[in-house]
Amino acid sequence: MLLFPALFIVDQSPKLDSNGLWGYVSASVQTPPEQFGYGVSLYSSAWPLIEQPIRDFQIGLASTWIMPDNRLVNTPLVPHGTLARDSMPERGPSFRDVFQTIEGGLGFWASNRFWSSTARFRMNGTPDGYNHEISSPGWEFGGHSQDVDAPALPGDQMGIAQLSAHVLVPPDGVTLRKDTCGELFGYAWMALPLIPAKTTPVPTGNQSWTMFLNTQNFKGPVAFYVPGTWSRMSRNYPPAVGRGLDARPGIASSGAIEINTVPRLVSQDSKGDTYSRIPRLQFPADKNGRTVLMHNLTVYSKEALFDQIEAWIAGGQAPSGKFAAKGAFLPTVKANPFQIHQGQHHQLIEGSDKWVQTTNIDATTFGLQWKPALLTSWKSDVRKQDGLVDAFHPLRGCQLALSRAPYLSPPRERSVRNEPGERANPRTKKSTSVLNSPAVCLTKPYCVWKGVIPEYTRFSGGHLTAISPGEVPSETGLQTAKFLSADQSHSYTSPIGRVEQFGAILTAPNNRRWLLTSASTDPNLSPPRERSVSPEERGRTGREGFRSAPEKVSLINLGIKTEQMSILIAPTSPDDVWHKPGPKAGPFTARLADGSVVTYYWYRFIDQPSLQDANLSDSEKLRLQALAEKIQANWTTKKEYMAPPKIGKLASLDPALLVTPPKGLEIGYVPIATRQSPSQ
């Protein structure tokens, strides 16, 4: 009898987990004099870090953490029941660096529901030991899986109030112009005395940390954290009274890229060695292999702007809003060694310094230095305009205008113009025949060179080593394996403007029949026309298989095709912060660079949802409304507030975010997002 050995088939296909990369690419910041604890500003580079939307991916680009100065406190600032106290014992005994923070900045987050190739900006902050993280006027950061819609926060958990009347803040983050690649995004957090200190229900300071932007197409204040947000936890935990960002100076001691969650594919070869692959992380670099990450982190004393606002409120002259130089301190930065980790136990990846190291580009600029031999040219998207194709020329460091039709005769010509706000490129030819002539450098700069963090590692003999693609055995299947795509099918929702599928046939007095379905999101038709359904119309609705029209339905005529019409379902007796007092105009829509559609309404500043549980008396509301109107009237979007960067060029916001108040609502009103949904 012939005996054959048993055959066992081992599945060697790559396995996916979330332990691909972890760590901080960081720099230490010089400790400033004690009085500089009332503001922080910086410039951070923005670019497309990854090529495609990936599920469970989270990396914050260069930013900082602002924490209340409690360096002399050694007792717990957070109670049991908070994430910080119960799961971060290494941060004890005071837990001061996880008590409260303002962080966020540019980045890509696992909680994002929509994807843009370039990083977006979020105003993340935690008031209570990371139990909650607020990131916009109405929504929190994270808190819900990508697989479900994200509801708005309850009124008593909100904390960010909109101040600007000219820029929209979406729940998923502030998007940048699509072609952003290496430009500098400037922002600041300034403590301002917008709301007076209070003694009830607990002592609360007068510091409203206000976010300013400095970009190519928008400058000025956008929103602020309401002081009571920071004192809220102390209502039930006395040790935290007077210790929050409402009352204490804010300190920022470092800047960093925070690598939080990166997926990886893992496989073994026939020898038993383990190989891993992470998504390609690409960084823009100059011809010398340098990447700017963070530039000119600056800290401020009360002399920068706080004192000017205080004098203005007391009846003094309106300040320009520009941060006074005498109240600014520009600390030096020192790059920390480049170290990244992988695996469940955060094992150090050896050999990554053969690709890249951290560097100080100058005394106040922190970045990366790539091995020049490993740089590749950045492949920008081909853009079509005016019958030409724009292509990138890595050696000349500019965008080229090339003809799509070389057989055309006579040669076609076009003038290359500077875009508004851009400086002329001395290498740009102003009226050049593109055809049958040297390529023309356009003035719009694009990424030139690209550095890539090692995608592959090998674990063998206890060592985890960065390796090149050529060192990965093909039998692992890693080169062709795919990462999961991000789910972009879910929305941010709120009680107002909730859109529901509603099936009903309505016969109007003119006998035209309407099929009522979900609301239209056509951004080109604004403002929408509204009308109420009359009792007579309600009486004519109804059809087998359809529900009857509700008591109150607002019909929004956004363009009617065949028998389809949009409706907005509005509760008949709303009793929440979104409806009471409620908006003055809307809804309006904006289609963003990430393809999503934001629905927004115009609220009187003091009536916006995040101020309804702010414990403000009627007189305090009147005072704050008047101050907001003064700020809107005097601090326009064209003024200079932050000192400009000393290197590089400013990034631009997504133009869809720049809004104009309706007639009659120009001063004293703000746009508030109520929903963000997929475009389809």
C-alpha positions as CSV (number, residue, x, y, z in Angstrom):
1,M,0.0,0.0,0.0
2,L,1.3,3.4,-1.0
3,L,1.2,6.1,1.7
4,F,1.2,9.7,0.7
5,P,2.0,12.5,3.2
6,A,-0.8,14.8,4.1
7,L,-0.8,18.1,2.3
8,F,-1.5,21.3,4.2
9,I,-2.3,24.4,2.3
10,V,-1.2,27.5,4.2
11,D,-2.9,30.8,3.4
12,Q,0.0,33.2,2.8
13,S,-2.2,36.0,1.4
14,P,-1.5,39.4,3.0
15,K,-3.4,40.1,6.2
16,L,-4.6,43.6,7.0
17,D,-4.3,45.3,10.5
18,S,-4.1,48.8,11.9
19,N,-0.6,48.7,13.3
20,G,1.2,50.0,10.3
21,L,2.9,53.1,11.7
22,W,2.9,55.1,14.9
23,G,4.9,57.9,16.4
24,Y,5.7,61.6,16.3
25,V,7.9,63.5,13.8
26,S,8.6,66.3,16.2
27,A,10.6,69.3,17.2
28,S,11.1,70.9,20.7
29,V,10.2,74.6,21.1
30,Q,12.3,77.0,23.2
31,T,10.5,77.9,26.5
32,P,9.2,81.5,26.2
33,P,9.1,84.1,29.0
34,E,6.2,83.5,31.4
35,Q,3.9,86.3,30.1
36,F,3.7,84.7,26.6
37,G,0.7,82.4,27.3
38,Y,-2.1,84.1,25.6
39,G,-1.8,83.0,22.0
40,V,0.0,80.7,19.5
41,S,0.3,80.9,15.8
42,L,2.2,78.9,13.2
43,Y,2.5,78.0,9.5
44,S,2.1,74.4,8.5
45,S,2.7,72.9,5.0
46,A,-0.3,71.3,3.2
47,W,-0.1,68.7,0.5
48,P,-1.6,65.4,-0.7
49,L,-0.1,62.9,1.8
50,I,-1.7,59.8,0.3
51,E,-2.9,59.2,-3.3
52,Q,-6.2,57.5,-2.6
53,P,-8.8,57.5,0.3
54,I,-7.9,54.7,2.7
55,R,-10.1,53.4,5.5
56,D,-8.8,53.7,9.1
57,F,-6.1,56.2,8.3
58,Q,-5.1,59.1,10.6
59,I,-2.1,61.3,10.5
60,G,-2.1,64.9,11.6
61,L,0.3,67.2,9.8
62,A,2.6,69.5,11.7
63,S,0.8,71.3,14.5
64,T,1.0,71.9,18.2
65,W,-1.0,71.3,21.5
66,I,-2.1,74.2,23.6
67,M,-2.6,73.2,27.2
68,P,-3.5,75.3,30.3
69,D,-0.4,76.0,32.3
70,N,-0.7,73.7,35.4
71,R,3.0,72.8,35.7
72,L,2.9,73.3,39.4
73,V,-0.1,71.1,40.0
74,N,0.4,67.6,41.2
75,T,-3.1,66.5,42.1
76,P,-5.4,64.9,39.5
77,L,-7.1,67.5,37.3
78,V,-9.5,64.9,35.8
79,P,-11.9,62.6,37.7
80,H,-12.4,58.8,37.4
81,G,-14.7,58.2,34.5
82,T,-12.7,60.2,32.1
83,L,-10.6,58.5,29.4
84,A,-7.5,60.3,30.6
85,R,-7.8,59.2,34.2
86,D,-8.8,55.6,33.6
87,S,-6.7,54.6,30.6
88,M,-3.6,56.9,30.7
89,P,-2.0,56.2,34.1
90,E,1.4,57.2,32.8
91,R,0.2,60.8,32.6
92,G,-0.4,60.9,36.3
93,P,-0.4,62.2,39.0
94,S,-1.8,65.5,37.7
95,F,-2.8,64.4,34.1
96,R,-2.2,68.0,33.2
97,D,-1.1,67.3,29.6
98,V,-4.3,65.3,28.9
99,F,-6.7,67.5,31.0
100,Q,-7.6,70.0,28.3
101,T,-6.1,70.8,24.9
102,I,-6.6,72.8,21.8
103,E,-5.0,70.8,19.0
104,G,-6.2,69.7,15.6
105,G,-4.7,71.5,12.7
106,L,-4.1,70.1,9.2
107,G,-4.5,66.4,8.7
108,F,-6.3,63.2,7.6
109,W,-8.5,61.6,10.2
110,A,-10.1,58.1,10.5
111,S,-13.4,59.9,11.4
112,N,-13.5,61.9,8.2
113,R,-16.5,61.0,6.1
114,F,-15.3,62.7,2.9
115,W,-11.9,62.6,1.3
116,S,-9.8,65.2,-0.4
117,S,-6.3,64.6,-1.7
118,T,-5.0,67.6,0.3
119,A,-5.2,67.8,4.1
120,R,-8.1,69.6,5.7
121,F,-8.1,71.8,8.9
122,R,-10.0,70.9,12.0
123,M,-10.3,72.9,15.3
124,N,-10.1,69.9,17.6
125,G,-10.1,70.4,21.4
126,T,-11.0,68.4,24.5
127,P,-12.4,70.1,27.6
128,D,-12.7,67.0,29.8
129,G,-9.8,64.5,29.6
130,Y,-10.7,63.2,26.1
131,N,-14.2,62.2,27.0
132,H,-15.3,64.6,24.3
133,E,-13.4,66.3,21.4
134,I,-15.1,69.3,19.8
135,S,-14.1,70.2,16.3
136,S,-16.7,72.6,14.8
137,P,-19.7,74.7,15.7
138,G,-22.0,71.7,16.3
139,W,-20.0,68.5,16.0
140,E,-17.4,66.5,17.8
141,F,-14.2,65.0,16.4
142,G,-14.7,61.3,16.0
143,G,-17.1,59.7,18.4
144,H,-18.9,57.7,15.6
145,S,-17.8,55.1,13.1
146,Q,-17.5,56.0,9.4
147,D,-20.2,53.4,8.9
148,V,-23.0,55.6,10.4
149,D,-24.2,59.1,10.2
150,A,-22.7,61.5,12.8
151,P,-25.4,63.4,14.7
152,A,-24.7,66.9,16.1
153,L,-23.7,67.4,19.7
154,P,-26.3,68.1,22.3
155,G,-26.4,71.8,23.2
156,D,-24.7,71.3,26.5
157,Q,-21.7,69.7,24.9
158,M,-21.0,72.2,22.2
159,G,-18.2,74.7,22.6
160,I,-17.2,76.5,19.4
161,A,-19.0,79.6,18.3
162,Q,-18.8,80.9,14.7
163,L,-17.6,84.5,14.4
164,S,-16.9,85.1,10.8
165,A,-19.7,86.0,8.3
166,H,-17.5,85.1,5.3
167,V,-16.3,81.5,5.7
168,L,-18.2,78.3,6.3
169,V,-16.9,75.7,8.8
170,P,-18.0,72.2,7.7
171,P,-18.4,69.4,10.3
172,D,-15.8,67.3,8.4
173,G,-13.2,70.1,8.4
174,V,-12.1,73.1,6.4
175,T,-11.1,72.1,2.9
176,L,-8.3,73.7,0.9
177,R,-8.1,74.4,-2.8
178,K,-7.7,71.2,-4.8
179,D,-4.3,71.9,-6.2
180,T,-2.7,72.8,-2.9
181,C,0.7,71.1,-2.7
182,G,3.4,72.4,-0.4
183,E,1.9,75.9,0.4
184,L,1.8,77.2,3.9
185,F,-1.4,77.3,5.9
186,G,-1.3,79.9,8.6
187,Y,-3.5,79.9,11.7
188,A,-3.5,81.2,15.3
189,W,-5.3,80.7,18.5
190,M,-5.6,84.0,20.5
191,A,-7.0,84.3,24.0
192,L,-9.4,87.3,23.8
193,P,-11.8,88.8,26.5
194,L,-15.0,88.4,24.4
195,I,-17.2,87.1,27.3
196,P,-16.7,88.5,30.9
197,A,-15.7,86.2,33.7
198,K,-18.5,84.6,35.7
199,T,-18.9,83.2,39.2
200,T,-21.9,80.9,38.6
201,P,-22.6,78.0,38.3
202,V,-18.8,77.7,38.8
203,P,-16.0,80.3,38.5
204,T,-15.2,80.8,34.8
205,G,-12.5,83.0,33.3
206,N,-12.8,85.5,30.5
207,Q,-10.6,83.9,27.9
208,S,-12.2,83.1,24.5
209,W,-9.6,81.2,22.5
210,T,-10.2,82.6,19.0
211,M,-9.0,81.0,15.8
212,F,-7.6,83.2,13.0
213,L,-6.6,82.1,9.6
214,N,-3.9,83.5,7.3
215,T,-4.4,82.2,3.7
216,Q,-4.2,83.5,0.2
217,N,-8.0,84.2,-0.1
218,F,-9.1,84.6,3.6
219,K,-7.6,86.3,6.6
220,G,-9.1,87.0,10.0
221,P,-11.0,85.5,12.9
222,V,-13.2,82.5,12.2
223,A,-14.6,81.1,15.5
224,F,-13.8,80.8,19.2
225,Y,-14.2,78.4,22.1
226,V,-16.8,79.7,24.6
227,P,-15.1,80.0,28.0
228,G,-17.7,77.9,29.8
229,T,-16.7,75.0,27.7
230,W,-13.5,74.7,29.7
231,S,-15.1,75.1,33.2
232,R,-18.0,72.8,32.5
233,M,-16.3,69.7,34.0
234,S,-15.4,71.5,37.2
235,R,-19.1,71.8,38.1
236,N,-18.9,68.2,39.4
237,Y,-15.1,68.1,40.1
238,P,-13.9,70.9,42.3
239,P,-10.1,70.2,41.8
240,A,-10.5,71.5,38.2
241,V,-12.0,74.9,39.2
242,G,-9.9,77.7,37.8
243,R,-7.5,75.3,36.0
244,G,-8.9,75.3,32.5
245,L,-8.1,77.3,29.4
246,D,-10.8,79.8,30.3
247,A,-8.6,81.1,33.2
248,R,-5.0,79.8,32.8
249,P,-2.4,80.8,30.3
250,G,-1.9,78.4,27.4
251,I,1.4,76.8,26.7
252,A,2.7,75.1,23.5
253,S,6.1,73.4,24.0
254,S,6.4,71.3,20.8
255,G,5.4,70.9,17.2
256,A,4.8,67.5,15.5
257,I,3.3,65.3,12.9
258,E,1.2,62.9,14.9
259,I,1.0,59.4,13.3
260,N,-2.0,57.8,15.0
261,T,-3.5,55.1,12.8
262,V,-2.0,53.6,9.6
263,P,-3.2,50.3,8.1
264,R,-0.6,47.7,7.0
265,L,-0.6,44.5,5.0
266,V,1.4,41.6,6.6
267,S,2.7,38.5,4.9
268,Q,5.4,35.8,5.3
269,D,7.8,34.3,2.9
270,S,8.7,30.6,2.7
271,K,11.6,31.2,5.2
272,G,9.3,32.4,7.9
273,D,10.4,36.1,7.7
274,T,7.5,38.6,8.1
275,Y,7.1,41.5,5.7
276,S,4.8,44.5,6.0
277,R,3.6,47.2,3.7
278,I,2.0,50.5,4.5
279,P,0.3,53.0,2.2
280,R,2.7,55.3,0.3
281,L,3.2,58.5,2.3
282,Q,4.5,61.2,0.0
283,F,6.1,64.5,1.0
284,P,6.9,67.5,-1.2
285,A,10.6,68.4,-1.3
286,D,12.8,71.1,-2.9
287,K,15.7,70.3,-5.2
288,N,18.0,69.9,-2.1
289,G,15.7,67.3,-0.7
290,R,14.2,69.5,2.1
291,T,10.5,69.4,3.2
292,V,9.2,72.3,5.3
293,L,6.8,71.0,8.0
294,M,6.3,73.9,10.4
295,H,7.4,77.5,10.2
296,N,7.5,80.4,12.7
297,L,5.6,79.0,15.6
298,T,5.0,82.2,17.6
299,V,3.6,82.8,21.1
300,Y,1.9,85.9,22.4
301,S,1.4,87.9,25.6
302,K,-1.7,90.0,26.3
303,E,0.0,93.0,24.6
304,A,-0.5,91.3,21.2
305,L,-4.3,91.6,21.1
306,F,-6.0,90.9,24.4
307,D,-5.3,94.3,25.9
308,Q,-6.5,96.1,22.7
309,I,-9.8,94.2,22.8
310,E,-10.3,95.0,26.5
311,A,-9.7,98.7,25.8
312,W,-12.1,98.6,22.8
313,I,-14.9,97.1,25.0
314,A,-14.3,99.9,27.5
315,G,-15.0,102.5,24.9
316,G,-11.6,102.9,23.3
317,Q,-10.6,103.0,19.6
318,A,-11.2,100.0,17.4
319,P,-8.0,98.0,17.0
320,S,-6.8,96.9,13.6
321,G,-6.7,93.3,14.7
322,K,-3.1,92.9,13.8
323,F,-1.1,91.1,16.4
324,A,1.2,93.7,18.0
325,A,4.9,92.8,17.5
326,K,5.7,93.9,21.1
327,G,3.5,91.1,22.3
328,A,5.0,88.4,20.2
329,F,7.9,86.0,20.9
330,L,9.4,83.8,18.2
331,P,11.1,80.8,19.9
332,T,13.7,78.7,18.2
333,V,12.9,75.1,17.4
334,K,15.1,72.0,17.6
335,A,14.2,68.9,15.5
336,N,14.1,65.6,17.4
337,P,15.5,62.5,15.9
338,F,13.4,60.8,13.2
339,Q,11.8,57.7,14.8
340,I,8.8,55.8,13.6
341,H,7.3,52.6,15.0
342,Q,5.3,49.6,13.8
343,G,3.3,46.7,15.3
344,Q,1.1,46.2,18.3
345,H,4.0,47.0,20.6
346,H,5.3,50.0,18.7
347,Q,8.6,48.5,17.8
348,L,11.2,50.9,16.4
349,I,11.7,50.6,12.6
350,E,15.5,50.5,12.1
351,G,17.2,51.9,9.0
352,S,14.6,54.6,8.1
353,D,17.3,57.2,8.4
354,K,18.7,55.8,5.1
355,W,15.7,57.5,3.5
356,V,15.0,60.6,5.6
357,Q,16.0,62.5,8.8
358,T,14.5,65.5,10.6
359,T,16.2,68.8,10.2
360,N,16.2,72.5,11.2
361,I,15.9,74.4,7.9
362,D,16.5,77.6,9.9
363,A,16.2,78.7,13.5
364,T,12.3,78.7,13.4
365,T,11.6,76.2,10.6
366,F,11.4,72.5,11.2
367,G,11.3,69.9,8.4
368,L,12.7,66.8,6.8
369,Q,15.9,66.1,4.9
370,W,15.6,63.4,2.2
371,K,18.4,61.5,0.6
372,P,18.6,63.3,-2.7
373,A,19.3,60.1,-4.7
374,L,15.9,58.7,-3.5
375,L,13.8,61.7,-4.6
376,T,11.4,61.2,-7.5
377,S,9.5,63.8,-9.5
378,W,6.0,64.6,-8.3
379,K,3.4,63.4,-10.8
380,S,0.7,66.1,-10.8
381,D,-2.7,65.7,-12.3
382,V,-3.0,66.7,-15.9
383,R,-5.2,69.8,-16.1
384,K,-7.0,70.8,-19.3
385,Q,-7.8,74.3,-20.1
386,D,-8.1,76.6,-23.1
387,G,-7.3,73.6,-25.4
388,L,-4.0,72.9,-23.7
389,V,-2.7,70.3,-21.3
390,D,-0.7,71.5,-18.3
391,A,2.1,69.2,-17.5
392,F,4.8,69.3,-14.8
393,H,8.5,69.9,-15.6
394,P,10.5,68.7,-12.5
395,L,13.8,70.2,-13.7
396,R,12.5,73.7,-14.3
397,G,10.3,73.6,-11.2
398,C,7.2,75.0,-12.8
399,Q,4.0,74.0,-14.5
400,L,4.1,73.8,-18.3
401,A,1.5,74.7,-20.9
402,L,1.7,72.1,-23.7
403,S,-0.5,71.8,-26.8
404,R,-2.8,68.8,-27.2
405,A,-2.8,69.1,-30.9
406,P,0.7,69.5,-32.4
407,Y,-0.6,69.2,-35.9
408,L,-2.6,72.4,-35.7
409,S,-1.5,75.2,-38.0
410,P,-0.9,78.1,-37.5
411,P,0.4,77.7,-33.9
412,R,-2.0,78.5,-31.2
413,E,-0.9,81.1,-28.6
414,R,-2.1,81.9,-25.1
415,S,-1.1,84.5,-22.6
416,V,0.0,83.1,-19.3
417,R,-1.4,85.3,-16.5
418,N,-0.8,85.5,-12.8
419,E,-3.7,84.4,-10.7
420,P,-5.0,87.0,-8.2
421,G,-2.7,87.4,-5.3
422,E,0.2,85.5,-6.9
423,R,3.6,86.9,-7.6
424,A,5.0,86.9,-11.1
425,N,7.4,84.1,-11.9
426,P,10.4,85.7,-13.6
427,R,10.7,82.6,-15.8
428,T,7.2,83.0,-17.2
429,K,6.9,84.2,-20.7
430,K,3.9,86.5,-21.0
431,S,2.7,85.8,-24.6
432,T,4.3,82.8,-25.9
433,S,3.5,80.5,-28.8
434,V,3.1,77.1,-27.0
435,L,3.2,75.1,-30.2
436,N,6.6,74.5,-31.9
437,S,8.4,76.4,-29.2
438,P,10.0,75.7,-25.8
439,A,7.4,74.9,-23.1
440,V,5.9,77.7,-21.1
441,C,6.3,78.0,-17.4
442,L,3.0,78.8,-15.8
443,T,3.1,80.8,-12.6
444,K,1.1,78.4,-10.4
445,P,3.7,76.4,-8.5
446,Y,3.2,72.6,-8.0
447,C,5.1,70.0,-6.0
448,V,8.5,69.5,-7.7
449,W,10.2,66.6,-6.0
450,K,8.8,63.9,-3.8
451,G,10.2,61.9,-0.8
452,V,8.5,58.8,0.3
453,I,8.7,57.2,3.8
454,P,9.7,53.5,3.4
455,E,6.7,51.4,2.5
456,Y,8.1,48.0,3.4
457,T,9.6,46.5,6.5
458,R,11.1,43.0,7.3
459,F,10.9,41.4,10.7
460,S,13.7,38.8,11.2
461,G,15.8,37.8,14.1
462,G,14.0,40.2,16.4
463,H,14.8,43.2,14.3
464,L,12.3,45.3,12.3
465,T,14.0,46.9,9.4
466,A,13.0,49.3,6.6
467,I,13.6,47.9,3.2
468,S,13.2,48.8,-0.5
469,P,10.5,47.3,-2.7
470,G,13.1,45.2,-4.5
471,E,13.9,43.4,-1.3
472,V,10.4,42.1,-0.9
473,P,9.8,38.5,-2.1
474,S,7.1,38.3,-4.7
475,E,5.6,35.3,-3.0
476,T,4.4,37.6,-0.2
477,G,1.9,39.2,-2.5
478,L,2.4,42.5,-0.9
479,Q,3.1,44.5,-4.0
480,T,-0.3,43.8,-5.5
481,A,-2.5,43.7,-2.4
482,K,-4.9,46.5,-1.9
483,F,-5.9,48.6,1.1
484,L,-9.5,49.1,2.0
485,S,-11.1,52.2,0.6
486,A,-12.6,54.8,2.9
487,D,-16.4,54.7,3.3
488,Q,-17.7,58.1,2.0
489,S,-21.4,57.3,2.0
490,H,-22.5,58.7,5.4
491,S,-23.4,62.2,6.6
492,Y,-23.3,64.7,9.4
493,T,-26.8,65.4,10.5
494,S,-28.6,67.9,12.8
495,P,-32.2,68.3,14.0
496,I,-32.7,71.3,11.6
497,G,-33.1,70.8,7.9
498,R,-33.3,67.0,8.3
499,V,-34.0,65.6,4.9
500,E,-36.2,62.5,4.7
501,Q,-37.5,60.3,2.0
502,F,-41.1,61.2,1.8
503,G,-43.4,59.6,-0.8
504,A,-46.5,61.6,-1.6
505,I,-48.4,62.8,-4.6
506,L,-49.4,66.5,-4.4
507,T,-51.9,68.0,-6.8
508,A,-51.6,71.8,-6.9
509,P,-54.5,74.2,-7.7
510,N,-53.3,74.3,-11.3
511,N,-53.8,70.5,-11.3
512,R,-50.1,69.8,-11.8
513,R,-49.1,66.7,-9.9
514,W,-45.9,66.6,-7.8
515,L,-44.0,63.6,-6.6
516,L,-42.4,64.6,-3.3
517,T,-38.9,63.0,-2.7
518,S,-35.7,63.9,-1.0
519,A,-34.2,67.4,-1.1
520,S,-32.3,68.7,-4.0
521,T,-28.7,69.8,-3.4
522,D,-28.0,71.8,-6.5
523,P,-25.5,74.5,-5.4
524,N,-26.1,76.6,-8.5
525,L,-29.6,77.6,-7.5
526,S,-29.5,80.0,-4.5
527,P,-31.4,81.2,-2.7
528,P,-34.2,78.6,-2.9
529,R,-37.8,79.6,-3.2
530,E,-40.1,78.3,-0.5
531,R,-43.8,78.0,0.0
532,S,-46.1,76.2,2.4
533,V,-48.5,73.5,1.5
534,S,-52.1,74.8,1.8
535,P,-54.9,72.9,3.5
536,E,-56.5,72.5,0.1
537,E,-53.3,70.9,-1.3
538,R,-53.0,68.6,1.7
539,G,-56.5,67.5,1.1
540,R,-55.6,66.4,-2.5
541,T,-52.6,64.4,-1.5
542,G,-52.6,60.7,-0.9
543,R,-52.3,57.7,-3.1
544,E,-52.1,54.0,-2.4
545,G,-48.6,53.2,-1.2
546,F,-47.8,56.8,-0.2
547,R,-48.1,58.6,3.1
548,S,-50.1,61.8,3.4
549,A,-48.3,65.1,3.4
550,P,-47.4,66.3,7.0
551,E,-49.0,69.2,8.7
552,K,-46.2,71.6,7.7
553,V,-44.1,71.1,4.7
554,S,-41.8,73.6,3.1
555,L,-41.5,73.1,-0.7
556,I,-38.1,74.1,-2.0
557,N,-38.3,74.8,-5.7
558,L,-34.7,73.9,-6.7
559,G,-35.5,72.9,-10.3
560,I,-38.3,70.5,-11.2
561,K,-37.7,67.6,-13.5
562,T,-40.7,65.5,-14.6
563,E,-42.8,65.0,-11.5
564,Q,-40.0,65.3,-8.9
565,M,-39.8,68.1,-6.4
566,S,-37.8,68.5,-3.2
567,I,-39.2,69.0,0.2
568,L,-37.7,69.9,3.6
569,I,-39.3,68.3,6.6
570,A,-39.5,70.8,9.5
571,P,-40.8,69.7,13.0
572,T,-44.0,71.5,14.0
573,S,-42.9,72.3,17.5
574,P,-39.0,72.2,17.7
575,D,-37.5,72.7,21.1
576,D,-33.7,72.4,20.6
577,V,-30.8,74.8,20.2
578,W,-31.0,74.6,16.4
579,H,-34.6,75.8,16.3
580,K,-34.9,78.0,19.3
581,P,-34.4,80.9,18.5
582,G,-33.5,79.4,15.1
583,P,-32.1,80.7,11.8
584,K,-33.1,83.8,9.8
585,A,-32.4,82.5,6.3
586,G,-31.8,79.3,4.5
587,P,-31.2,76.6,3.6
588,F,-28.3,77.2,1.3
589,T,-25.8,74.7,-0.1
590,A,-22.1,74.6,-1.0
591,R,-20.4,71.8,-2.9
592,L,-16.8,71.4,-1.6
593,A,-13.6,70.3,-3.1
594,D,-14.0,66.9,-1.5
595,G,-17.3,66.4,-3.4
596,S,-19.5,66.7,-0.4
597,V,-22.4,69.1,-0.1
598,V,-22.8,71.3,3.0
599,T,-26.3,72.6,3.9
600,Y,-26.1,75.8,6.0
601,Y,-28.4,78.5,7.4
602,W,-27.8,82.1,8.5
603,Y,-28.2,82.7,12.2
604,R,-28.0,85.9,14.1
605,F,-24.7,85.6,15.8
606,I,-26.1,85.3,19.3
607,D,-28.8,82.9,18.2
608,Q,-26.4,80.2,16.9
609,P,-26.8,76.8,18.5
610,S,-23.5,76.7,20.4
611,L,-24.4,79.8,22.4
612,Q,-27.8,78.7,23.6
613,D,-26.4,76.7,26.6
614,A,-23.5,79.2,27.3
615,N,-25.1,80.5,30.6
616,L,-25.4,84.0,29.2
617,S,-27.9,86.5,30.6
618,D,-30.0,88.8,28.3
619,S,-27.7,91.7,28.9
620,E,-24.6,89.6,28.3
621,K,-26.1,88.4,25.0
622,L,-26.7,92.0,23.9
623,R,-23.1,92.9,24.8
624,L,-21.7,89.9,22.9
625,Q,-23.8,90.5,19.9
626,A,-22.7,94.2,19.7
627,L,-19.0,93.1,20.0
628,A,-19.4,90.5,17.3
629,E,-20.9,93.2,15.0
630,K,-18.0,95.5,15.6
631,I,-15.5,92.7,14.9
632,Q,-17.3,91.8,11.6
633,A,-17.4,95.5,10.5
634,N,-13.8,96.3,11.4
635,W,-11.8,93.2,10.9
636,T,-12.3,92.4,7.2
637,T,-10.9,89.4,5.3
638,K,-8.3,91.4,3.4
639,K,-6.4,92.8,6.5
640,E,-3.2,91.4,7.9
641,Y,-3.4,89.8,11.4
642,M,-0.6,87.3,11.7
643,A,2.9,88.3,10.6
644,P,3.5,86.8,7.1
645,P,5.8,83.8,6.6
646,K,9.4,84.4,5.8
647,I,9.5,81.6,3.3
648,G,7.2,79.9,0.8
649,K,3.7,81.0,-0.3
650,L,0.3,80.9,1.4
651,A,-2.2,78.2,0.7
652,S,-5.8,79.0,-0.3
653,L,-9.1,77.8,1.2
654,D,-11.6,75.9,-0.9
655,P,-13.4,78.7,-2.8
656,A,-16.8,77.0,-2.0
657,L,-16.3,77.8,1.7
658,L,-16.2,81.6,1.0
659,V,-19.8,82.8,1.4
660,T,-21.6,86.2,1.2
661,P,-24.3,87.1,3.7
662,P,-27.8,87.6,2.2
663,K,-29.0,91.1,1.8
664,G,-29.9,92.6,5.1
665,L,-27.8,90.1,7.1
666,E,-24.3,91.5,6.2
667,I,-23.4,92.4,9.8
668,G,-24.2,90.4,12.9
669,Y,-25.0,87.1,11.3
670,V,-23.0,83.9,10.7
671,P,-23.3,80.8,8.5
672,I,-23.9,77.6,10.4
673,A,-23.6,74.2,8.8
674,T,-26.5,72.0,9.6
675,R,-25.7,69.0,7.4
676,Q,-22.8,67.6,5.3
677,S,-23.6,64.8,2.9
678,P,-22.2,62.9,-0.1
679,S,-22.9,64.7,-3.3
680,Q,-25.1,61.9,-4.7
